[in-house]
Amino acid sequence: FKLRVTYERTVLSIDVDPYQRHTVQHIKLVEVDSIDYRFKYADRRALDALRHDLTPGTQPVIVQRGLITDAIYANVCVFDGEHWLTPETPLLAGIARASALEAGEICPLQLLPQIFLRANIPD
Protein backbone atom coordinates (compact mmCIF):
# COMPACT_ATOMS: atom_id res chain seq x y z
CA PHE A 1 0.00 0.00 0.00
CA LYS A 2 0.95 3.61 -0.49
CA LEU A 3 0.23 6.16 2.23
CA ARG A 4 -0.12 9.80 1.16
CA VAL A 5 -0.42 12.56 3.75
CA THR A 6 -1.29 15.96 2.28
CA TYR A 7 -0.61 18.85 4.62
CA GLU A 8 0.02 22.56 4.91
CA ARG A 9 0.15 23.81 8.49
CA THR A 10 -2.18 20.96 9.44
CA VAL A 11 -3.05 17.61 7.86
CA LEU A 12 -5.51 18.11 5.00
CA SER A 13 -6.00 14.46 4.03
CA ILE A 14 -4.67 10.95 4.47
CA ASP A 15 -5.03 8.50 1.59
CA VAL A 16 -4.18 4.80 1.48
CA ASP A 17 -4.04 3.30 -2.00
CA PRO A 18 -2.89 -0.06 -3.34
CA TYR A 19 0.71 0.21 -4.49
CA GLN A 20 1.27 -0.60 -8.13
CA ARG A 21 4.83 -1.45 -9.03
CA HIS A 22 6.02 0.18 -12.24
CA THR A 23 7.60 -2.24 -14.68
CA VAL A 24 10.68 -0.67 -16.25
CA GLN A 25 11.76 -2.12 -19.58
CA HIS A 26 13.72 0.84 -20.90
CA ILE A 27 15.42 3.96 -19.59
CA LYS A 28 15.43 7.31 -21.36
CA LEU A 29 17.71 10.15 -20.26
CA VAL A 30 15.72 13.40 -20.17
CA GLU A 31 17.53 16.75 -19.88
CA VAL A 32 15.37 19.16 -17.88
CA ASP A 33 16.96 21.91 -15.80
CA SER A 34 13.70 23.67 -14.92
CA ILE A 35 12.18 21.14 -12.47
CA ASP A 36 12.51 21.89 -8.77
CA TYR A 37 11.35 19.02 -6.59
CA ARG A 38 13.24 19.52 -3.32
CA PHE A 39 10.06 18.64 -1.47
CA LYS A 40 7.53 15.94 -2.25
CA TYR A 41 4.74 18.00 -3.77
CA ALA A 42 1.19 16.75 -4.37
CA ASP A 43 1.30 18.42 -7.79
CA ARG A 44 3.43 16.08 -9.92
CA ARG A 45 2.39 17.46 -13.34
CA ALA A 46 5.92 18.60 -14.23
CA LEU A 47 7.30 15.12 -13.49
CA ASP A 48 4.44 13.27 -15.16
CA ALA A 49 4.89 15.41 -18.30
CA LEU A 50 8.34 13.86 -18.77
CA ARG A 51 6.64 10.56 -19.66
CA HIS A 52 4.24 12.12 -22.15
CA ASP A 53 6.08 11.11 -25.35
CA LEU A 54 7.62 7.89 -24.01
CA THR A 55 6.40 4.38 -24.68
CA PRO A 56 4.86 2.42 -21.78
CA GLY A 57 7.55 0.73 -19.70
CA THR A 58 10.08 3.50 -20.37
CA GLN A 59 11.37 5.24 -17.24
CA PRO A 60 12.68 8.79 -17.64
CA VAL A 61 15.93 9.44 -15.80
CA ILE A 62 16.35 13.15 -15.17
CA VAL A 63 19.55 14.95 -16.10
CA GLN A 64 20.10 18.46 -14.74
CA ARG A 65 23.11 20.60 -15.52
CA GLY A 66 24.86 17.59 -17.05
CA LEU A 67 24.37 15.25 -14.06
CA ILE A 68 21.89 12.47 -13.37
CA THR A 69 19.59 13.45 -10.51
CA ASP A 70 16.64 11.08 -10.22
CA ALA A 71 13.95 9.01 -11.83
CA ILE A 72 10.25 9.81 -11.45
CA TYR A 73 9.21 7.05 -9.03
CA ALA A 74 12.51 5.77 -7.70
CA ASN A 75 15.94 6.75 -6.58
CA VAL A 76 18.68 6.10 -9.11
CA CYS A 77 21.33 3.61 -8.02
CA VAL A 78 24.02 2.18 -10.28
CA PHE A 79 26.24 -0.78 -9.39
CA ASP A 80 29.85 -0.31 -10.49
CA GLY A 81 30.86 -3.90 -9.73
CA GLU A 82 31.82 -3.06 -6.16
CA HIS A 83 29.53 -0.29 -4.83
CA TRP A 84 26.01 0.98 -5.33
CA LEU A 85 26.27 4.61 -6.44
CA THR A 86 23.55 7.24 -6.22
CA PRO A 87 23.47 10.81 -7.50
CA GLU A 88 25.20 13.24 -5.17
CA THR A 89 22.56 15.87 -5.93
CA PRO A 90 19.19 14.13 -6.31
CA LEU A 91 16.05 15.91 -7.36
CA LEU A 92 14.47 14.73 -4.09
CA ALA A 93 16.63 13.68 -1.14
CA GLY A 94 14.03 11.31 0.27
CA ILE A 95 13.84 9.20 3.40
CA ALA A 96 14.65 5.82 1.79
CA ARG A 97 17.75 7.31 0.15
CA ALA A 98 18.86 8.93 3.41
CA SER A 99 18.42 5.64 5.25
CA ALA A 100 20.46 3.72 2.65
CA LEU A 101 23.21 6.37 2.78
CA GLU A 102 23.34 6.22 6.58
CA ALA A 103 23.53 2.43 6.49
CA GLY A 104 26.40 2.59 3.99
CA GLU A 105 24.41 0.67 1.38
CA ILE A 106 24.84 3.36 -1.28
CA CYS A 107 27.55 5.95 -1.98
CA PRO A 108 26.84 9.46 -3.32
CA LEU A 109 28.71 10.45 -6.46
CA GLN A 110 28.27 12.85 -9.36
CA LEU A 111 26.82 10.55 -12.01
CA LEU A 112 27.33 11.54 -15.64
CA PRO A 113 24.80 10.40 -18.27
CA GLN A 114 27.55 8.37 -19.97
CA ILE A 115 27.30 5.80 -17.16
CA PHE A 116 24.02 4.60 -18.70
CA LEU A 117 25.42 4.63 -22.21
CA ARG A 118 28.29 2.35 -21.13
CA ALA A 119 25.83 -0.01 -19.46
CA ASN A 120 24.16 -0.83 -22.79
CA ILE A 121 20.70 -0.17 -21.39
CA PRO A 122 18.16 -0.03 -24.22
CA ASP A 123 16.31 3.25 -24.55
DODO-867513 format. One record per atom (N, C-alpha, C): residue number from 0; residue in three letters; atom name; x, y, z. Coordinates in Angstrom, 1 decimal. Atoms other than C-alpha are relative to their C-alpha. Layout:
<pts>
PT   k   r  a     c1     c2     c3
PT NUM ALA CA      X      Y      Z
...
</pts>
This chain:
<pts>
PT   k   r  a     c1     c2     c3
PT   0 PHE  N    0.8   -1.2    0.0
PT   0 PHE CA    0.0    0.0    0.0
PT   0 PHE  C    0.9    1.2    0.0
PT   1 LYS  N   -0.7   -1.3    0.1
PT   1 LYS CA    1.0    3.6   -0.5
PT   1 LYS  C   -0.8    1.0    0.9
PT   2 LEU  N    0.7   -1.0   -0.9
PT   2 LEU CA    0.2    6.2    2.2
PT   2 LEU  C    0.4    1.4   -0.4
PT   3 ARG  N   -0.3   -1.4    0.4
PT   3 ARG CA   -0.1    9.8    1.2
PT   3 ARG  C   -0.7    0.9    1.0
PT   4 VAL  N    0.5   -1.0   -0.9
PT   4 VAL CA   -0.4   12.6    3.7
PT   4 VAL  C    0.2    1.3   -0.6
PT   5 THR  N    0.0   -1.4    0.6
PT   5 THR CA   -1.3   16.0    2.3
PT   5 THR  C   -0.2    1.0    1.1
PT   6 TYR  N    0.0   -0.9   -1.1
PT   6 TYR CA   -0.6   18.8    4.6
PT   6 TYR  C    0.5    1.4   -0.4
PT   7 GLU  N   -0.5   -1.4    0.1
PT   7 GLU CA    0.0   22.6    4.9
PT   7 GLU  C    0.5    0.2    1.4
PT   8 ARG  N   -0.3   -0.1   -1.4
PT   8 ARG CA    0.1   23.8    8.5
PT   8 ARG  C   -0.6   -1.1    0.8
PT   9 THR  N    0.7    1.1   -0.6
PT   9 THR CA   -2.2   21.0    9.4
PT   9 THR  C   -0.2   -1.1   -1.0
PT  10 VAL  N    0.2    1.1    0.9
PT  10 VAL CA   -3.0   17.6    7.9
PT  10 VAL  C   -1.4    0.3   -0.8
PT  11 LEU  N    1.2   -0.2    0.8
PT  11 LEU CA   -5.5   18.1    5.0
PT  11 LEU  C   -0.7   -1.3   -0.3
PT  12 SER  N    0.6    1.3    0.4
PT  12 SER CA   -6.0   14.5    4.0
PT  12 SER  C    1.0   -1.1    0.2
PT  13 ILE  N   -0.8    1.2   -0.1
PT  13 ILE CA   -4.7   11.0    4.5
PT  13 ILE  C   -0.6   -1.1   -1.0
PT  14 ASP  N    0.5    1.0    1.0
PT  14 ASP CA   -5.0    8.5    1.6
PT  14 ASP  C    0.8   -1.3    0.0
PT  15 VAL  N   -0.7    1.3    0.1
PT  15 VAL CA   -4.2    4.8    1.5
PT  15 VAL  C   -0.5   -0.6   -1.3
PT  16 ASP  N    0.3    0.6    1.3
PT  16 ASP CA   -4.0    3.3   -2.0
PT  16 ASP  C    0.8   -1.3   -0.2
PT  17 PRO  N   -0.8    1.2    0.3
PT  17 PRO CA   -2.9   -0.1   -3.3
PT  17 PRO  C    1.2    0.5   -0.8
PT  18 TYR  N   -1.2   -0.4    0.7
PT  18 TYR CA    0.7    0.2   -4.5
PT  18 TYR  C    0.1   -0.8   -1.3
PT  19 GLN  N   -0.2    0.7    1.2
PT  19 GLN CA    1.3   -0.6   -8.1
PT  19 GLN  C    1.4    0.2   -0.5
PT  20 ARG  N   -1.4    0.0    0.4
PT  20 ARG CA    4.8   -1.5   -9.0
PT  20 ARG  C    0.1    0.4   -1.5
PT  21 HIS  N   -0.2   -0.4    1.4
PT  21 HIS CA    6.0    0.2  -12.2
PT  21 HIS  C    1.1   -0.9   -0.7
PT  22 THR  N   -0.9    0.8    0.7
PT  22 THR CA    7.6   -2.2  -14.7
PT  22 THR  C    0.9    0.8   -0.9
PT  23 VAL  N   -0.9   -0.8    0.9
PT  23 VAL CA   10.7   -0.7  -16.3
PT  23 VAL  C    0.7   -0.9   -0.9
PT  24 GLN  N   -0.7    0.8    1.1
PT  24 GLN CA   11.8   -2.1  -19.6
PT  24 GLN  C    1.1    0.8   -0.7
PT  25 HIS  N   -1.0   -0.8    0.7
PT  25 HIS CA   13.7    0.8  -20.9
PT  25 HIS  C    0.2    1.3    0.9
PT  26 ILE  N   -0.3   -1.3   -0.7
PT  26 ILE CA   15.4    4.0  -19.6
PT  26 ILE  C    0.3    1.0   -1.1
PT  27 LYS  N   -0.2   -1.1    1.0
PT  27 LYS CA   15.4    7.3  -21.4
PT  27 LYS  C    0.6    1.2    0.8
PT  28 LEU  N   -0.6   -1.1   -0.6
PT  28 LEU CA   17.7   10.1  -20.3
PT  28 LEU  C   -0.7    1.3   -0.5
PT  29 VAL  N    0.8   -1.2    0.4
PT  29 VAL CA   15.7   13.4  -20.2
PT  29 VAL  C    0.7    1.2    0.7
PT  30 GLU  N   -0.6   -1.3   -0.5
PT  30 GLU CA   17.5   16.8  -19.9
PT  30 GLU  C   -1.1    1.0    0.3
PT  31 VAL  N    1.0   -1.0   -0.4
PT  31 VAL CA   15.4   19.2  -17.9
PT  31 VAL  C    0.5    0.7    1.2
PT  32 ASP  N   -0.6   -0.8   -1.1
PT  32 ASP CA   17.0   21.9  -15.8
PT  32 ASP  C   -1.1    0.8    0.8
PT  33 SER  N    1.0   -0.9   -0.6
PT  33 SER CA   13.7   23.7  -14.9
PT  33 SER  C   -0.8   -0.6    1.1
PT  34 ILE  N    0.8    0.7   -1.0
PT  34 ILE CA   12.2   21.1  -12.5
PT  34 ILE  C    0.7    0.2    1.4
PT  35 ASP  N   -0.4   -0.1   -1.4
PT  35 ASP CA   12.5   21.9   -8.8
PT  35 ASP  C   -0.9   -0.9    0.9
PT  36 TYR  N    0.8    1.0   -0.7
PT  36 TYR CA   11.3   19.0   -6.6
PT  36 TYR  C    0.8   -0.3    1.3
PT  37 ARG  N   -0.7    0.2   -1.3
PT  37 ARG CA   13.2   19.5   -3.3
PT  37 ARG  C   -0.9   -0.6    1.1
PT  38 PHE  N    1.0    0.6   -0.9
PT  38 PHE CA   10.1   18.6   -1.5
PT  38 PHE  C   -1.0   -0.8   -0.8
PT  39 LYS  N    1.0    0.9    0.6
PT  39 LYS CA    7.5   15.9   -2.2
PT  39 LYS  C   -1.3    0.7   -0.2
PT  40 TYR  N    1.3   -0.8    0.3
PT  40 TYR CA    4.7   18.0   -3.8
PT  40 TYR  C   -1.1   -0.9   -0.4
PT  41 ALA  N    1.2    0.8    0.5
PT  41 ALA CA    1.2   16.7   -4.4
PT  41 ALA  C   -0.2    0.3   -1.5
PT  42 ASP  N    0.1   -0.3    1.4
PT  42 ASP CA    1.3   18.4   -7.8
PT  42 ASP  C    1.2   -0.5   -0.7
PT  43 ARG  N   -1.1    0.7    0.7
PT  43 ARG CA    3.4   16.1   -9.9
PT  43 ARG  C    0.0    0.2   -1.5
PT  44 ARG  N    0.2   -0.2    1.4
PT  44 ARG CA    2.4   17.5  -13.3
PT  44 ARG  C    1.3    0.1   -0.8
PT  45 ALA  N   -1.3   -0.2    0.7
PT  45 ALA CA    5.9   18.6  -14.2
PT  45 ALA  C    0.8   -1.3   -0.2
PT  46 LEU  N   -0.7    1.3    0.1
PT  46 LEU CA    7.3   15.1  -13.5
PT  46 LEU  C   -0.7   -0.9   -0.9
PT  47 ASP  N    0.8    0.8    0.9
PT  47 ASP CA    4.4   13.3  -15.2
PT  47 ASP  C    0.2    0.4   -1.4
PT  48 ALA  N   -0.1   -0.5    1.4
PT  48 ALA CA    4.9   15.4  -18.3
PT  48 ALA  C    1.2   -0.6   -0.7
PT  49 LEU  N   -1.2    0.5    0.6
PT  49 LEU CA    8.3   13.9  -18.8
PT  49 LEU  C   -0.2   -1.4   -0.6
PT  50 ARG  N    0.4    1.3    0.6
PT  50 ARG CA    6.6   10.6  -19.7
PT  50 ARG  C   -0.9    0.1   -1.1
PT  51 HIS  N    1.1   -0.2    1.1
PT  51 HIS CA    4.2   12.1  -22.2
PT  51 HIS  C    0.3   -0.6   -1.3
PT  52 ASP  N   -0.4    0.5    1.3
PT  52 ASP CA    6.1   11.1  -25.3
PT  52 ASP  C    0.7   -1.3    0.0
PT  53 LEU  N   -0.7    1.2   -0.1
PT  53 LEU CA    7.6    7.9  -24.0
PT  53 LEU  C   -0.9   -1.2   -0.1
PT  54 THR  N    0.8    1.2    0.1
PT  54 THR CA    6.4    4.4  -24.7
PT  54 THR  C   -0.2   -0.6    1.4
PT  55 PRO  N    0.2    0.7   -1.3
PT  55 PRO CA    4.9    2.4  -21.8
PT  55 PRO  C    1.1   -0.9    0.4
PT  56 GLY  N   -1.1    0.8   -0.5
PT  56 GLY CA    7.5    0.7  -19.7
PT  56 GLY  C    1.4    0.8   -0.1
PT  57 THR  N   -1.2   -0.8    0.1
PT  57 THR CA   10.1    3.5  -20.4
PT  57 THR  C    0.0    1.0    1.2
PT  58 GLN  N   -0.2   -0.8   -1.2
PT  58 GLN CA   11.4    5.2  -17.2
PT  58 GLN  C    0.9    1.2   -0.4
PT  59 PRO  N   -0.9   -1.1    0.2
PT  59 PRO CA   12.7    8.8  -17.6
PT  59 PRO  C    1.0    0.1    1.1
PT  60 VAL  N   -1.0   -0.3   -1.0
PT  60 VAL CA   15.9    9.4  -15.8
PT  60 VAL  C    0.4    1.5   -0.3
PT  61 ILE  N   -0.1   -1.4    0.2
PT  61 ILE CA   16.3   13.1  -15.2
PT  61 ILE  C    1.5    0.5    0.1
PT  62 VAL  N   -1.4   -0.5    0.0
PT  62 VAL CA   19.6   14.9  -16.1
PT  62 VAL  C   -0.2    1.6    0.2
PT  63 GLN  N    0.0   -1.5   -0.3
PT  63 GLN CA   20.1   18.5  -14.7
PT  63 GLN  C    1.4    0.5    0.0
PT  64 ARG  N   -1.3   -0.6    0.0
PT  64 ARG CA   23.1   20.6  -15.5
PT  64 ARG  C    1.1   -1.0   -0.3
PT  65 GLY  N   -1.0    1.0    0.4
PT  65 GLY CA   24.9   17.6  -17.0
PT  65 GLY  C    0.1   -1.2    0.9
PT  66 LEU  N   -0.2    1.0   -0.9
PT  66 LEU CA   24.4   15.3  -14.1
PT  66 LEU  C   -1.4   -0.8    0.2
PT  67 ILE  N    1.2    0.7   -0.3
PT  67 ILE CA   21.9   12.5  -13.4
PT  67 ILE  C   -0.5    0.3    1.4
PT  68 THR  N    0.5   -0.4   -1.3
PT  68 THR CA   19.6   13.5  -10.5
PT  68 THR  C   -1.0   -1.1    0.5
PT  69 ASP  N    1.1    0.9   -0.5
PT  69 ASP CA   16.6   11.1  -10.2
PT  69 ASP  C   -0.8   -0.6   -1.1
PT  70 ALA  N    1.0    0.5    0.8
PT  70 ALA CA   14.0    9.0  -11.8
PT  70 ALA  C   -1.4    0.5    0.5
PT  71 ILE  N    1.2   -0.6   -0.4
PT  71 ILE CA   10.3    9.8  -11.5
PT  71 ILE  C   -0.6   -0.7    1.3
PT  72 TYR  N    0.6    0.7   -1.2
PT  72 TYR CA    9.2    7.1   -9.0
PT  72 TYR  C    1.0   -0.8    0.8
PT  73 ALA  N   -1.0    0.7   -0.7
PT  73 ALA CA   12.5    5.8   -7.7
PT  73 ALA  C    1.3    0.7    0.1
PT  74 ASN  N   -1.3   -0.5    0.0
PT  74 ASN CA   15.9    6.7   -6.6
PT  74 ASN  C    0.9   -0.7   -1.0
PT  75 VAL  N   -0.9    0.6    0.9
PT  75 VAL CA   18.7    6.1   -9.1
PT  75 VAL  C    1.2   -0.6    0.8
PT  76 CYS  N   -1.1    0.7   -0.6
PT  76 CYS CA   21.3    3.6   -8.0
PT  76 CYS  C    0.7   -0.8   -1.1
PT  77 VAL  N   -0.7    0.7    1.1
PT  77 VAL CA   24.0    2.2  -10.3
PT  77 VAL  C    1.1   -0.8    0.7
PT  78 PHE  N   -1.0    0.9   -0.6
PT  78 PHE CA   26.2   -0.8   -9.4
PT  78 PHE  C    1.3    0.1   -0.9
PT  79 ASP  N   -1.3   -0.1    0.8
PT  79 ASP CA   29.9   -0.3  -10.5
PT  79 ASP  C    0.8   -1.3    0.1
PT  80 GLY  N   -0.8    1.3   -0.2
PT  80 GLY CA   30.9   -3.9   -9.7
PT  80 GLY  C    0.5   -0.2    1.4
PT  81 GLU  N   -0.4    0.1   -1.4
PT  81 GLU CA   31.8   -3.1   -6.2
PT  81 GLU  C   -0.9    0.8    1.0
PT  82 HIS  N    0.9   -0.8   -0.9
PT  82 HIS CA   29.5   -0.3   -4.8
PT  82 HIS  C   -1.2    0.4   -0.8
PT  83 TRP  N    1.2   -0.6    0.5
PT  83 TRP CA   26.0    1.0   -5.3
PT  83 TRP  C    0.2    1.5    0.1
PT  84 LEU  N   -0.2   -1.4    0.0
PT  84 LEU CA   26.3    4.6   -6.4
PT  84 LEU  C   -1.4    0.7   -0.3
PT  85 THR  N    1.3   -0.7    0.1
PT  85 THR CA   23.5    7.2   -6.2
PT  85 THR  C    0.4    1.5   -0.3
PT  86 PRO  N   -0.4   -1.4    0.3
PT  86 PRO CA   23.5   10.8   -7.5
PT  86 PRO  C    0.2    0.8    1.3
PT  87 GLU  N   -0.4   -0.8   -1.1
PT  87 GLU CA   25.2   13.2   -5.2
PT  87 GLU  C   -1.0    1.1    0.3
PT  88 THR  N    1.0   -1.1   -0.1
PT  88 THR CA   22.6   15.9   -5.9
PT  88 THR  C   -1.3   -0.5   -0.7
PT  89 PRO  N    1.2    0.5    0.5
PT  89 PRO CA   19.2   14.1   -6.3
PT  89 PRO  C   -1.0    1.1   -0.1
PT  90 LEU  N    1.1   -0.9    0.2
PT  90 LEU CA   16.1   15.9   -7.4
PT  90 LEU  C   -0.8    0.1    1.4
PT  91 LEU  N    0.6    0.1   -1.3
PT  91 LEU CA   14.5   14.7   -4.1
PT  91 LEU  C    0.8   -0.8    0.9
PT  92 ALA  N   -0.8    0.7   -1.0
PT  92 ALA CA   16.6   13.7   -1.1
PT  92 ALA  C   -0.9   -0.6    1.0
PT  93 GLY  N    1.1    0.6   -0.8
PT  93 GLY CA   14.0   11.3    0.3
PT  93 GLY  C    0.5   -0.8    1.1
PT  94 ILE  N   -0.2    0.7   -1.2
PT  94 ILE CA   13.8    9.2    3.4
PT  94 ILE  C    0.7   -1.3   -0.3
PT  95 ALA  N   -0.6    1.3    0.3
PT  95 ALA CA   14.7    5.8    1.8
PT  95 ALA  C    1.4    0.2   -0.4
PT  96 ARG  N   -1.4   -0.3    0.5
PT  96 ARG CA   17.8    7.3    0.1
PT  96 ARG  C    0.8    0.4    1.2
PT  97 ALA  N   -0.8   -0.4   -1.2
PT  97 ALA CA   18.9    8.9    3.4
PT  97 ALA  C    0.3   -1.2    0.9
PT  98 SER  N   -0.2    1.2   -0.9
PT  98 SER CA   18.4    5.6    5.3
PT  98 SER  C    1.1   -0.9   -0.7
PT  99 ALA  N   -1.0    0.9    0.7
PT  99 ALA CA   20.5    3.7    2.6
PT  99 ALA  C    1.3    0.7    0.1
PT 100 LEU  N   -1.3   -0.7   -0.2
PT 100 LEU CA   23.2    6.4    2.8
PT 100 LEU  C    0.6   -0.2    1.4
PT 101 GLU  N   -0.4    0.2   -1.4
PT 101 GLU CA   23.3    6.2    6.6
PT 101 GLU  C    0.5   -1.4    0.3
PT 102 ALA  N   -0.3    1.4   -0.2
PT 102 ALA CA   23.5    2.4    6.5
PT 102 ALA  C    1.3   -0.4   -0.8
PT 103 GLY  N   -1.2    0.3    0.8
PT 103 GLY CA   26.4    2.6    4.0
PT 103 GLY  C   -0.3   -0.9   -1.2
PT 104 GLU  N    0.4    0.9    1.1
PT 104 GLU CA   24.4    0.7    1.4
PT 104 GLU  C    0.2    0.6   -1.4
PT 105 ILE  N   -0.2   -0.8    1.3
PT 105 ILE CA   24.8    3.4   -1.3
PT 105 ILE  C    1.0    1.1    0.3
PT 106 CYS  N   -1.0   -1.1   -0.1
PT 106 CYS CA   27.5    6.0   -2.0
PT 106 CYS  C   -0.3    1.1   -0.9
PT 107 PRO  N    0.4   -1.2    0.9
PT 107 PRO CA   26.8    9.5   -3.3
PT 107 PRO  C    1.2    0.3   -0.9
PT 108 LEU  N   -1.0   -0.3    1.0
PT 108 LEU CA   28.7   10.4   -6.5
PT 108 LEU  C   -0.6    0.9   -1.1
PT 109 GLN  N    0.5   -0.6    1.2
PT 109 GLN CA   28.3   12.8   -9.4
PT 109 GLN  C   -0.1   -1.0   -1.1
PT 110 LEU  N    0.2    0.9    1.0
PT 110 LEU CA   26.8   10.6  -12.0
PT 110 LEU  C   -0.2    0.7   -1.3
PT 111 LEU  N    0.2   -0.5    1.3
PT 111 LEU CA   27.3   11.5  -15.6
PT 111 LEU  C   -0.9   -0.9   -0.9
PT 112 PRO  N    0.9    0.8    0.9
PT 112 PRO CA   24.8   10.4  -18.3
PT 112 PRO  C    0.7   -1.1   -0.7
PT 113 GLN  N   -0.7    1.0    0.7
PT 113 GLN CA   27.5    8.4  -20.0
PT 113 GLN  C    0.0   -1.4    0.8
PT 114 ILE  N    0.0    1.2   -0.7
PT 114 ILE CA   27.3    5.8  -17.2
PT 114 ILE  C   -1.1   -0.9   -0.5
PT 115 PHE  N    1.1    0.8    0.6
PT 115 PHE CA   24.0    4.6  -18.7
PT 115 PHE  C    0.4   -0.4   -1.4
PT 116 LEU  N   -0.4    0.4    1.4
PT 116 LEU CA   25.4    4.6  -22.2
PT 116 LEU  C    1.0   -1.1    0.0
PT 117 ARG  N   -1.0    1.1   -0.1
PT 117 ARG CA   28.3    2.4  -21.1
PT 117 ARG  C   -0.7   -1.3    0.4
PT 118 ALA  N    0.7    1.2   -0.5
PT 118 ALA CA   25.8    0.0  -19.5
PT 118 ALA  C   -0.8   -0.8   -1.0
PT 119 ASN  N    0.7    0.6    1.1
PT 119 ASN CA   24.2   -0.8  -22.8
PT 119 ASN  C   -1.5   -0.2    0.4
PT 120 ILE  N    1.4    0.1   -0.3
PT 120 ILE CA   20.7   -0.2  -21.4
PT 120 ILE  C   -0.8    0.5   -1.2
PT 121 PRO  N    0.7   -0.5    1.1
PT 121 PRO CA   18.2    0.0  -24.2
PT 121 PRO  C   -0.9    1.2    0.3
PT 122 ASP  N    0.9   -1.1   -0.3
PT 122 ASP CA   16.3    3.2  -24.5
PT 122 ASP  C   -1.2    0.0   -1.0
</pts>
